[in-house]
Amino acid sequence: MGIFILGGIVFIVAFTLFKISAFNKTKNDQTWSKLTLVGLVDYLVLVLGTLGTGILFMTLYSMSH
């Protein structure tokens, strides 16, 4: 259970740092709604990637034992 909690914390920290970096690189004429939409899409892609990778690793782990 601890590995999942640690993975969630790492995910949140990485996503936050990623969005801070992206926000600092954007132009001043960007609207908040556009930035929010991009953030939501990024979040969904990262969540799906995290779940997919977790399923892949658990499948490989189960097959190896």
Secondary structure, 3 states (H helix, E strand, C coil): CHHHHHHHHHHHHHHHHHHHHHHHHCCCCCCHHHHHHHHHHHHHHHHHHHHHHHHHHHHHHHHHC
